[in-house]
Amino acid sequence: MEPRRARGGDCRPPFPVYEHLVDDLLAAHTPAAPARDASVAHVLGACAGYAYSDIETVAMIMARLGLESNGCARVAQTVDAMFIFSTAYLVQSRCGRVVVLCYRGTEPAGLLNWIGDADVGPESLSLVQGDAQPLRVHAGFYRNMRATRWAVLDELRLALQGKSLADPQQRLEHSLEALYVTGHSLGGAMAVLFALALDSDGADRAIAERLRAVYTFGQPMVIAEPLPPRAAQLGRMLFRHVRPRDPVPALPPALWGKFVHFGHEYRNADGRWELATAPTAQLAGIKELPNSLFAFFASEKRRASLRYSLADHGPHYYIAALRPPGRVTEFGDHAQSGS
């Protein structure tokens, strides 16, 4: 697959949203500052939301947020018969020091994409060479991550060499120092699986050492118990975000197999993101899912009475809830969004 490439432009006021975004991303998620960062969450949440668009839009939105004149690469693979619909964007800062890897989530209008999400299946992931007990993972999610994994790693190797992702013939001032991985929905599941598999064969240690954090939004469960040491290690840098009535983080249902969440879970309550004392529990069955779909068309009062609403899964609602007070939106205004 030949990557598509684009470049984000310069911005005029009221942009960029974050004037020193590269510095902010370099300062976050170090040993001295390991905690969730609200600005990082907003930037990565917006990137995850706009990953449903095209490469020019992703590059433009990330320029507006603060990665001006960024280099952006898109890698994608589609195989209908295998339910593979895998798209990843890599956004590189102008200086080359920061790269954001963002996976696109489930296409809302793609029936085969939804079937792939339901393909739980018995798939395994070896976290180290010769692993006697491979980790059991969600087959559909894993297949999609694997489809573009090597192309993504090729792009990250270019970044390590200090080459522009917009034009690999161009050398930048710096090589990769900080890597962030993100995604919404299926994209979040792929982000977690990519981070778990990173350096599983010992060939990409330099990339793995530059991984700062994984931020996901409305991410379903991807792995089964028991959790291996690698999952516990990654869990320290995994920050999952869940809206109150979003049903997707409770999937797949337990009747399809036992899956679990790991890492730090932040839930949106009363306008604040708070660390949860326990992860979202897996749904026992699917009887509540039809009502969550119908909530799209229900009145606000009726929607509020439901335990789950698929409308709450919308990436635009996540972006609105993540925006820190006082910051303009990616559209340059201070508009408030309903939920």
C-alpha positions, 0 to 999 in steps of 0.5 A: 500500500502506497501512503498518501501524503499531505502537509498542514498549512500555517494558521491565522487567529484565532488559531492555533488553539495551542500556541506551544503544542509541540512543547506541550506534547514533549513535556507531557508523559515523562517520568516527571509528569506521567498523569493524564493531560487535559490538553493532550486529551483534547488534541488527540480526541480531535485527531481521532474524531477527524480521522473519519475524514480525508488526509487533507482535513486531518492535516488542516485540523491538526494545524489549527490545533497547533501542529502547523505545517505538519507532515501527514501520511495516510496508510489504508487497506481494505479487503471486504471478504476479510472484513478489513477496513484499516486506516491510520494517519500519522501527523508529524510536527514541522520540527520532526520531534513529535508524531501522532499515530491515529487510527480511524474507527468503524465507518457508521455506514459500512455494514461489513465494517460492523460485521468485522467488529462483531468477529470476536473469534479466537485470535492470539497475539504473541507479545514476545518471540517464542511466547508460550502463552500468547494473549487472546485478542479480539480477532476483527480488531487485531486483523485490522491493526495487522493489515496496516501495521508494517506500513505504519512502522515504515512511516515511523522509521522514516520519522526516526531518521529525521525524514519528513512524512509529507516528503521523505526526501526532505530531512527535518531539524530533528528526529522522532522524540515523542510518539502518541497513539490514539483512536475513537471506537474501533480506532481506539482498539487498534491503537491499544493493539498496536501499542501492545504489539510494538517491538514484539519481535525486538526489531522496533525497540527505538520506536517503542522507547519513544511511545509516550501515551495511548489515548482512546475514546469510546474504545471497546474491549480488546483482550481477554484475561489473564493480563500479561506483564506487557499489558500491565506495563502499557496500562500505565500509559493508557488513558481510556475516555468513556462518556456516561451512556456510551455502550461501545466500551461495554462491548463485546458482550460476555456471551461472545467471550470474556474480555476486560479493560485495562489502563486508566479509565476517565469518565465524563461526569458533570462536565469533568473527566474523573478517574474511575475506581473500576473499569467499565463492565462487560455487557452480559448480553445484547438486549440493551443494544437495540434501545441504544440505537433507537435513542438516536431518534428519541427525544432528549427526555426519553434518551436520558431515561435509557442506560445506553445511547449510541448517540453518546458514542459520537466522536463530536460529543467526545471532542466537545467534552474534552475541550478545556475551558477557555479554548476555542473549538477546532472551528475557532469559536466558543460554541457549546455542544449539547449531548 
